[in-house]
Structures are given as C-alpha cells and as structure tokens.
Amino acid sequence: QVQLVESGGGLVQAGESLRLSCAGSGRTFSSYVVGWFRQAQGKEREFVAAIRWSGDTTYTDFVKGRFTISRDNAKKMVYLQMNSLKAEDTAVYFCAAILRSGSSLPTSARSYSYWGQGTQVTVSS
C-alpha cells in the first residue's frame, strides 16, 4: 500500500517557476514508477511526466524542455520542477504510482494504482 501527498502548488505569473513535491510512504516506494498528471477545469486528466526507480524518465511533448521530473529514493520523494510556466499550465497536479510497468513508462492514468489528492497550480498571464 502506498500513500501519496503532493505539495508546492500556488499562484505564479507566466514565465515563473514552481517545484511540486510528491511524498510517498511504504517500504517499497522506491521501487514504484511515479507519474505526474494534471487536470484543468472542464478537461480530462492528462499525463505530464513519469520516472522509474532507476531514474528513467518520459515526458509529454508540451512540457519537454520546461519541466523536469526527479526523485530522491532515500527520502521517498518525487519532484516536478516547472519552469517557464504558461497560463495553459493552470491545473490541479496529481502524482500517481504503480509498482510495475513494462519496458515503457506508463502514460495512461488507468495504468496507475495509487493517487494523491492533488495540488493546485495557477499561472496568471
């Protein structure tokens, strides 16, 4: 069983940065694939980035070069550094975890078993 708690959201202006944190629990958390998703008001939840225990990462195209996912296995933390934020990045951001995945990191929300409660990110233009 894994519990996830996000933090670090807030209100920023376009062009600024935020770092989101996802705190995990459980002895085997470092073995989990962790993903970040976001959901804007009135829209479906969409994939942002994911990271494997080994550090392998994948990103959706619209954040490549702006967002960086990382993890500290010893601290059971996963981070999402978001730079050059745009108004369209406004959403509730969720972290999610799955114990196993195939050779490719999962990008579908349905692939993940555990979810945090989300943290609001608002970017003003």
Helices and strands as residue ranges (DSSP letters): E 4-7, E 10-13, E 18-24, G 29-31, E 33-39, E 46-51, E 57-59, G 61-63, E 67-72, E 77-82, G 87-89, E 91-98, G 109-111, E 114-115, E 119-124
